[in-house]
Amino acid sequence: MMKFIHENYYLCKKNVMRNIFILTAISSFLWTSCGNFDEQNKKDKELFESSQYDLAINDVKDGLFKPIANEKDIDLSADPKVNLGYHLFYDPRLSKNSSISCNSCHNLETFGVDNEPTSLGDDGVTRGGRNSPTVLNASLHFKQFWDGRAEDVEAQAGMPITNPVEMMIPSEDFLVQRLKGIDLYQRLFKKAYPQQEQAITYKNIQDAIGAFERKLLTPSRFDEYLNGDMNALTLQEKQGLMSFVNIGCTQCHSGALLGGGMFQTFGVYHKYWELTKSPKIDDGLFDITKDEAQKNMFKVPSLRNVEHTYPYFHDGQVKSLDEAVRIMAKAQLNYDISKEETDNIVAFLKSLTGELPASTKVVPQSIAALQK
């Protein structure tokens, strides 16, 4: 059934776009058949072709994509809960040996990842079983983690802290008592939760970190394009976007995040581990549900900032974005993508890179002092 859906989706997209490509091809032929042109005429030709892609993309983009928006900078101290979460996110005292923080695996200076296949835990030796996904824009995902075991960023924030491989805090109460002994947190929690007699609770730790993470949004040039600026993307990026739609990538990678909204089997047509050279076969969602239909099923990752969030896939086995695109085309769509299509799609994906508000990437002074 899944293969039938993929094949018919692909055919549908091809039919929707066919006429505009025929017109563009005819126009290009007429343009070039008139002889050699100078640089200005070449630019005019590119502008014409770009406008044809705009027409085609406008026919489908509203049903496939949604722009995101964010402030260019944020006064983190203006919201006591966000300010508390900001401090907690960077504080290594949230790990048993005070060696790693949330930012260690989700480094905001490197687009919310550590660029490692899997991340080192608090003991400095043991690594987690899956690639640490970016925390940027994570609040817009329909669920958290590769297997979706957390409903939102607040629930997710509490899980690595007590994980015996990751931050290794032995219990929720252990951390609560640790933070109660720190004057800074006595003040910050009281200010963030003034109505609560016991403000320092594990639930509030999760809540505050989640409040901070909800500020980590990264609009890009692609959002400017969706909002009507036709010059926000280059001709190659538009060609890549059209290929992205036409091949069928938007079947899973759509919405505001171009992903993050569903589970999908990794390897619809071909075993993913044969393409990625993964040393271990991860059964994904099956490990939680024990449903055979959900074997090798994972949450579809967002493609926002994907040029910087390497290595790719749940096990971080692929370093090259070009290779990741080729693997996805083959594994998910049974499509042998050409080099030109790959180059264009990669160019488009780079238009999804955005910047965080600058204030979020500055380590709080009180936390930075601990590292000196």
Secondary structure, DSSP 8 states (H G I E B T S, - for coil): -HHHHHHHHHHHHHHHHHHHHHHHHHHHHHHHTT----HHHHHHHHHHHHHHHHHHHHTTHHHHB------S---GGGSHHHHHHHHHHH-GGGSTTS---HHHHS-GGGTTS--SSS-B-TTSS-B-SS-----TTGGGSSSBSTT--BSSHHHHHHHHHH-TTTT--S-HHHHHHHHHT-HHHHHHHHHHSTT-SS---HHHHHHHHHHHHTT----BHHHHHHTT-TTSS-HHHHHHHHHHHHHTGGGTS-BTTTS-S-EEES-SSS-HHHHHT-SS---BTHHHH--GGGTTEEE----TTTTTS-SBTTTT-B--HHHHHHHHHHHHH-----HHHHHHHHHHHHTT-B---GGGGS--HHHHGGG-
